[in-house]
Amino acid sequence: MKYLLLGLLWVTPIAAQSLPDKPIPTVKTDLIDESTNRHVVMSLRVPHSTTDRAWWIWTVTSIGATIADVEITQHLCLSNPQCREGNPIYGGSRPKRITQYAIAGGITSAATWYSWHRKRKDDAERAWGLDVKGVDHWWVIQLVNTLNHGVSSTITIIGRPQ
């Protein structure tokens, strides 16, 4: 019995010598075929990693602004009984820290996913020589999220009761 098990252990690696190829990342894009003037959906190969330095800088800045906004609100405003949260999406004037992180973190996560998806598509289209209208749009949603939390933090700092 033990020789049978040793034989199986010896034969198993020989049978599994060929591994499948690494999947090639692709992205679907909607193009217009100029000869027929119709929409065509193509799968384009993504040439390199989507998460480059610029993407990480925008992502970390956006997440940092979100955390700063929540912590400034909790520390400077909600520790004072006269101060109230003005953003109605938190469901009340004195939201708990976990509620703020759940809502703001969910929005920031969705913005991060969208910017990654948009950058991946822009990179693939640019690598194939397609017109991406000269502007990468992937960073705009991260900019909006960062500015939103930056303005909210500034309003909290300036407008808090003394």
HELIX and SHEET records of a PDB file:
HELIX    1   1 LYS A    2  ALA A   15  1                                  14    
HELIX    2   2 ARG A   53  ILE A   72  1                                  20    
HELIX    3   3 THR A   73  CYS A   77  3                                   5    
HELIX    4   4 PRO A   88  TYR A   90  5                                   3    
HELIX    5   5 ARG A   97  ALA A  127  1                                  31    
HELIX    6   6 VAL A  140  GLY A  159  1                                  20    
SHEET    1   A 2 THR A  26  ASP A  33  0                                        
SHEET    2   A 2 ARG A  38  ARG A  45 -1                                        
END                                                                             
